[in-house]
Amino acid sequence: MTSWNLLRILLVTTMAGSTLTGCNIARLTINTPLTPQHVAFITEGRTTLAEVVNVLGAPDSMAEAESGTTVVYRFLNAKYSRVNFGWLVKPWSPVDPDLVMSRSGFGADAFELICDANWVIIHQGFVRHRPEPLFTPYPF
């Protein structure tokens, strides 16, 4: 192997290592994230709260409402990624450049049920449910 090839391999390795050093990826999940498929078994006017609790588990909160009881299941599925391209030029630059590209998907979601006086579900829906982004630049 010639010294020129060795120098190229060393340079590529250094660049790859520098790029990976400036990369941060994090994911946080609280409770089980619910999707429409998880709650498809609920039929308004027929399904009882007991049946929902048997499938989804205990709710996070229950509150009295005018038409009965409001039941809420909260969940969080947060994602965060960040790449600092400034790390690539840091060894050769007299200043510390900070060229950051980041993206996050924070915010709690909730699934809400309204029960009548007989504990039958009369209304259901996702509250604060974020739509999936069209482009996801992180590996989740």
KEMI-795676 format. One line per 4 residues: number of its first residue (from 1); for each residue x, y, z of N, C-alpha, C. Coordinates in Angstrom, 3 decimals, padded with zeros to 6 digits, always signed. Layout:
// residues N
NUM> X,Y,Z,X,Y,Z,X,Y,Z ~ ...
// end
This chain:
// residues 140
1> +000.855,-001.166,+000.000,+000.000,+000.000,+000.000,+000.906,+001.235,+000.000 ~ +000.583,+002.143,-000.865,+001.403,+003.347,-000.971,+001.012,+004.339,+000.104 ~ +001.885,+005.288,+000.313,+001.617,+006.304,+001.334,+000.431,+007.183,+000.940 ~ +000.220,+007.368,-000.390,-000.914,+008.179,-000.840,-002.237,+007.489,-000.485
5> -002.329,+006.159,-000.687,-003.534,+005.413,-000.326,-003.757,+005.408,+001.182 ~ -002.702,+005.273,+001.931,-002.797,+005.313,+003.385,-003.285,+006.676,+003.857 ~ -002.798,+007.741,+003.234,-003.231,+009.088,+003.580,-004.716,+009.284,+003.254 ~ -005.173,+008.754,+002.123,-006.592,+008.849,+001.760,-007.474,+008.101,+002.750
9> -007.074,+006.911,+003.142,-007.848,+006.126,+004.111,-007.916,+006.858,+005.449 ~ -006.813,+007.430,+005.878,-006.766,+008.176,+007.128,-007.675,+009.408,+007.059 ~ -007.661,+010.107,+005.930,-008.493,+011.293,+005.762,-009.980,+010.927,+005.766 ~ -010.359,+009.875,+005.057,-011.763,+009.451,+005.022,-012.221,+009.008,+006.408
13> -011.395,+008.283,+007.117,-011.728,+007.836,+008.469,-011.902,+009.021,+009.405 ~ -011.032,+010.001,+009.303,-011.118,+011.191,+010.143,-012.402,+011.973,+009.847 ~ -012.729,+012.122,+008.560,-013.942,+012.846,+008.182,-015.195,+012.111,+008.677 ~ -015.235,+010.803,+008.538,-016.390,+010.021,+008.992,-016.528,+010.102,+010.509
17> -015.423,+009.999,+011.216,-015.451,+010.108,+012.679,-015.896,+011.482,+013.140 ~ -015.430,+012.503,+012.460,-015.828,+013.866,+012.817,-017.308,+014.091,+012.571 ~ -017.822,+013.547,+011.494,-019.245,+013.699,+011.187,-020.093,+013.001,+012.242 ~ -019.728,+011.805,+012.624,-020.502,+011.062,+013.609,-020.418,+011.681,+014.995
21> -019.322,+012.357,+015.308,-019.181,+012.994,+016.601,-020.171,+014.136,+016.757 ~ -020.510,+014.819,+015.685,-021.439,+015.945,+015.743,-022.889,+015.548,+015.568 ~ -023.227,+014.281,+015.745,-024.583,+013.796,+015.506,-025.223,+013.364,+016.820 ~ -026.434,+013.849,+017.099,-027.181,+013.475,+018.297,-028.541,+012.938,+017.875
25> -028.928,+011.804,+018.418,-030.233,+011.209,+018.134,-030.827,+010.748,+019.457 ~ -032.095,+011.114,+019.703,-032.755,+010.717,+020.950,-034.214,+010.374,+020.670 ~ -034.740,+009.455,+021.461,-036.150,+009.084,+021.350,-036.682,+008.835,+022.753 ~ -037.899,+009.324,+023.006,-038.524,+009.169,+024.309,-039.968,+008.733,+024.102
29> -040.367,+007.656,+024.774,-041.743,+007.184,+024.694,-042.289,+007.048,+026.103 ~ -043.440,+007.685,+026.331,-044.116,+007.583,+027.627,-045.490,+006.994,+027.367 ~ -045.830,+005.955,+028.099,-047.047,+005.170,+027.891,-046.995,+004.524,+026.501 ~ -047.972,+003.741,+026.182,-048.022,+003.088,+024.879,-048.681,+004.029,+023.883
33> -047.972,+004.422,+022.824,-048.614,+005.291,+021.819,-049.802,+004.575,+021.176 ~ -050.939,+005.246,+021.145,-052.153,+004.669,+020.566,-052.314,+005.130,+019.123 ~ -052.817,+004.250,+018.295,-053.109,+004.553,+016.902,-054.581,+004.226,+016.647 ~ -055.129,+004.657,+015.528,-056.516,+004.286,+015.216,-056.734,+002.769,+015.183
37> -055.715,+001.995,+014.845,-055.849,+000.539,+014.838,-056.036,-000.016,+016.258 ~ -055.396,+000.625,+017.260,-055.533,+000.166,+018.645,-056.952,+000.352,+019.174 ~ -057.674,+001.364,+018.680,-058.992,+001.692,+019.221,-060.120,+001.367,+018.249 ~ -059.830,+000.601,+017.212,-060.841,+000.269,+016.200,-061.983,-000.581,+016.763
41> -061.745,-001.256,+017.867,-062.778,-002.112,+018.448,-063.887,-001.314,+019.133 ~ -063.681,-000.032,+019.389,-064.662,+000.788,+020.107,-065.774,+001.214,+019.146 ~ -067.002,+000.902,+019.513,-068.177,+001.310,+018.753,-068.996,+002.245,+019.639 ~ -069.173,+003.470,+019.184,-069.924,+004.449,+019.971,-071.357,+003.979,+020.166
45> -071.836,+004.055,+021.417,-073.197,+003.625,+021.740,-073.305,+002.164,+022.127 ~ -072.220,+001.378,+021.975,-072.277,-000.053,+022.303,-071.156,-000.508,+023.223 ~ -069.951,+000.013,+023.044,-068.798,-000.421,+023.839,-068.837,+000.259,+025.209 ~ -068.561,-000.519,+026.265,-068.549,+000.040,+027.614,-067.121,+000.411,+028.024
49> -067.025,+001.239,+029.042,-065.714,+001.636,+029.553,-064.956,+000.423,+030.100 ~ -065.662,-000.524,+030.687,-065.008,-001.734,+031.206,-064.309,-002.500,+030.081 ~ -064.934,-002.581,+028.908,-064.310,-003.266,+027.767,-063.067,-002.520,+027.294 ~ -063.136,-001.204,+027.298,-061.978,-000.394,+026.895,-060.833,-000.587,+027.879
53> -061.124,-000.575,+029.170,-060.088,-000.759,+030.186,-059.472,-002.149,+030.089 ~ -060.243,-003.153,+029.750,-059.701,-004.509,+029.574,-058.681,-004.566,+028.442 ~ -058.884,-003.767,+027.392,-057.979,-003.789,+026.238,-056.834,-002.786,+026.390 ~ -057.144,-001.546,+026.752,-056.128,-000.484,+026.797,-055.486,-000.286,+028.163
57> -056.088,-000.826,+029.201,-055.566,-000.612,+030.552,-056.234,+000.580,+031.199 ~ -055.753,+000.934,+032.385,-056.339,+002.033,+033.145,-056.064,+003.370,+032.457 ~ -057.050,+004.269,+032.448,-056.831,+005.588,+031.833,-055.970,+006.469,+032.726 ~ -055.456,+007.555,+032.138,-054.639,+008.496,+032.900,-055.478,+009.438,+033.755
61> -056.669,+009.785,+033.269,-057.534,+010.655,+034.063,-058.991,+010.425,+033.708 ~ -059.846,+010.721,+034.697,-061.294,+010.656,+034.519,-061.863,+011.903,+035.167 ~ -062.816,+012.547,+034.489,-063.435,+013.750,+035.037,-064.920,+013.746,+034.719 ~ -065.686,+014.322,+035.618,-067.122,+014.402,+035.415,-067.425,+015.464,+034.363
65> -068.374,+015.172,+033.485,-068.794,+016.105,+032.440,-070.314,+016.224,+032.473 ~ -070.860,+017.164,+031.687,-072.312,+017.363,+031.660,-073.048,+016.107,+031.204 ~ -072.485,+015.419,+030.213,-073.176,+014.263,+029.644,-072.712,+012.932,+030.240 ~ -071.873,+012.947,+031.242,-071.384,+011.704,+031.845,-069.977,+011.867,+032.389
69> -069.042,+011.112,+031.820,-067.653,+011.123,+032.293,-066.701,+011.216,+031.105 ~ -065.650,+012.012,+031.266,-064.605,+012.121,+030.248,-063.408,+011.310,+030.717 ~ -062.928,+010.426,+029.851,-061.800,+009.547,+030.152,-060.684,+009.872,+029.161 ~ -059.444,+010.020,+029.679,-058.327,+010.420,+028.818,-057.154,+009.456,+028.989
73> -056.633,+008.998,+027.849,-055.389,+008.227,+027.790,-054.338,+009.151,+027.169 ~ -053.267,+009.453,+027.895,-052.200,+010.316,+027.378,-050.990,+009.469,+027.001 ~ -050.297,+009.907,+025.955,-049.071,+009.219,+025.544,-048.168,+010.201,+024.834 ~ -046.891,+009.865,+024.810,-045.887,+010.720,+024.185,-044.916,+009.846,+023.410
77> -044.632,+010.243,+022.203,-043.641,+009.560,+021.385,-042.789,+010.653,+020.746 ~ -041.748,+011.077,+021.451,-040.945,+012.217,+021.017,-039.679,+011.749,+020.321 ~ -039.307,+012.485,+019.287,-038.096,+012.174,+018.529,-037.284,+013.453,+018.363 ~ -035.972,+013.318,+018.395,-035.117,+014.479,+018.215,-033.835,+014.032,+017.524
81> -033.413,+014.784,+016.541,-032.133,+014.491,+015.903,-031.442,+015.807,+015.574 ~ -030.124,+015.767,+015.588,-029.335,+016.964,+015.331,-028.006,+016.551,+014.728 ~ -027.604,+017.271,+013.693,-026.300,+017.050,+013.072,-025.599,+018.393,+013.025 ~ -024.387,+018.446,+013.532,-023.593,+019.666,+013.519,-022.502,+019.504,+012.466
85> -022.727,+020.087,+011.287,-021.754,+019.983,+010.204,-020.510,+020.838,+010.467 ~ -020.541,+021.669,+011.486,-019.377,+022.463,+011.859,-018.207,+021.620,+012.326 ~ -018.500,+020.399,+012.784,-017.437,+019.499,+013.227,-016.488,+019.129,+012.085 ~ -016.979,+019.188,+010.859,-016.130,+018.828,+009.726,-014.963,+019.791,+009.540
89> -015.200,+021.082,+009.790,-014.143,+022.081,+009.576,-013.460,+022.504,+010.865 ~ -013.889,+021.992,+011.986,-013.323,+022.383,+013.280,-011.807,+022.167,+013.381 ~ -011.265,+021.056,+012.889,-009.808,+020.873,+013.012,-008.990,+021.894,+012.200 ~ -009.586,+022.467,+011.160,-008.835,+023.377,+010.297,-009.253,+024.836,+010.452
93> -010.248,+025.124,+011.253,-010.776,+026.479,+011.359,-010.339,+027.130,+012.667 ~ -009.963,+028.429,+012.630,-009.601,+029.118,+013.870,-010.822,+029.458,+014.727 ~ -012.018,+029.426,+014.144,-013.242,+029.667,+014.908,-013.987,+028.351,+015.072 ~ -014.933,+028.326,+015.984,-015.722,+027.121,+016.234,-017.064,+027.262,+015.515
97> -017.165,+026.798,+014.259,-018.425,+026.968,+013.518,-019.505,+026.032,+014.049 ~ -020.719,+026.515,+014.013,-021.844,+025.735,+014.481,-022.888,+025.699,+013.368 ~ -022.802,+024.720,+012.488,-023.716,+024.567,+011.364,-024.657,+023.416,+011.683 ~ -025.776,+023.717,+012.342,-026.653,+022.698,+012.906,-027.918,+022.530,+012.067
101> -028.252,+021.276,+011.797,-029.539,+020.920,+011.209,-030.223,+020.018,+012.231 ~ -031.403,+020.427,+012.697,-032.088,+019.616,+013.704,-033.575,+019.547,+013.409 ~ -034.203,+018.551,+014.017,-035.636,+018.374,+013.856,-036.150,+017.642,+015.084 ~ -037.338,+018.024,+015.532,-037.922,+017.339,+016.680,-039.407,+017.127,+016.442
105> -039.955,+016.196,+017.198,-041.388,+015.922,+017.145,-041.908,+015.790,+018.559 ~ -041.912,+016.905,+019.305,-042.325,+016.879,+020.706,-043.794,+017.254,+020.845 ~ -044.397,+016.857,+021.928,-045.778,+017.199,+022.231,-046.558,+015.970,+022.624 ~ -047.343,+016.091,+023.676,-048.117,+014.952,+024.161,-049.398,+014.798,+023.347
109> -049.760,+013.571,+023.086,-051.013,+013.253,+022.419,-051.969,+012.685,+023.463 ~ -053.234,+012.652,+023.120,-054.222,+012.084,+024.031,-055.330,+011.422,+023.223 ~ -055.888,+010.396,+023.802,-057.079,+009.750,+023.251,-058.179,+009.956,+024.271 ~ -059.281,+010.561,+023.861,-060.335,+010.950,+024.789,-061.623,+010.192,+024.493
113> -062.277,+009.759,+025.550,-063.561,+009.069,+025.474,-064.574,+009.814,+026.329 ~ -065.809,+009.860,+025.876,-066.887,+010.416,+026.692,-067.900,+009.300,+026.908 ~ -068.197,+009.057,+028.177,-069.128,+007.987,+028.552,-070.430,+008.598,+029.072 ~ -071.545,+007.899,+028.856,-072.819,+008.360,+029.414,-072.939,+007.876,+030.861
117> -074.105,+008.055,+031.457,-074.308,+007.676,+032.863,-074.210,+006.168,+033.082 ~ -074.379,+005.370,+032.020,-074.288,+003.909,+032.130,-072.908,+003.387,+031.742 ~ -071.935,+004.251,+031.597,-070.546,+003.926,+031.256,-070.402,+003.352,+029.845 ~ -071.287,+003.762,+028.941,-071.210,+003.375,+027.532,-070.552,+004.523,+026.784
121> -069.610,+004.199,+025.896,-068.887,+005.213,+025.139,-069.844,+005.878,+024.148 ~ -069.963,+007.208,+024.243,-070.827,+007.927,+023.293,-070.001,+008.785,+022.327 ~ -068.740,+008.994,+022.650,-067.880,+009.759,+021.741,-066.419,+009.370,+022.011 ~ -065.615,+009.345,+020.947,-064.191,+009.039,+021.076,-063.417,+009.897,+020.089
125> -062.142,+010.148,+020.375,-061.327,+010.895,+019.424,-059.934,+011.164,+019.946 ~ -059.009,+011.377,+019.000,-057.642,+011.760,+019.347,-057.598,+013.273,+019.515 ~ -056.923,+013.712,+020.557,-056.786,+015.129,+020.855,-055.309,+015.493,+020.738 ~ -055.000,+016.604,+020.081,-053.625,+017.070,+019.881,-052.791,+016.028,+019.143
129> -053.415,+015.287,+018.267,-052.696,+014.245,+017.541,-051.973,+014.871,+016.349 ~ -050.647,+014.761,+016.324,-049.832,+015.338,+015.254,-049.866,+014.444,+014.028 ~ -050.022,+015.022,+012.845,-049.902,+014.193,+011.634,-048.447,+013.813,+011.407 ~ -048.230,+012.683,+010.785,-046.870,+012.243,+010.480,-046.251,+013.178,+009.442
133> -044.982,+013.566,+009.615,-044.348,+014.446,+008.639,-044.150,+013.730,+007.300 ~ -044.153,+014.510,+006.219,-043.960,+013.934,+004.909,-042.514,+013.456,+004.720 ~ -041.579,+014.138,+005.348,-040.172,+013.783,+005.236,-039.572,+013.689,+006.629 ~ -038.926,+012.592,+006.938,-038.328,+012.390,+008.251,-036.814,+012.249,+008.090
137> -036.039,+013.276,+008.478,-034.594,+013.221,+008.265,-033.821,+012.446,+009.328 ~ -034.469,+011.778,+010.235,-033.758,+011.011,+011.246,-034.138,+009.544,+011.130 ~ -033.312,+008.671,+011.679,-033.523,+007.223,+011.469,-034.484,+006.562,+012.426 ~ -035.681,+007.107,+012.604,-036.675,+006.477,+013.473,-037.843,+006.020,+012.644
// end
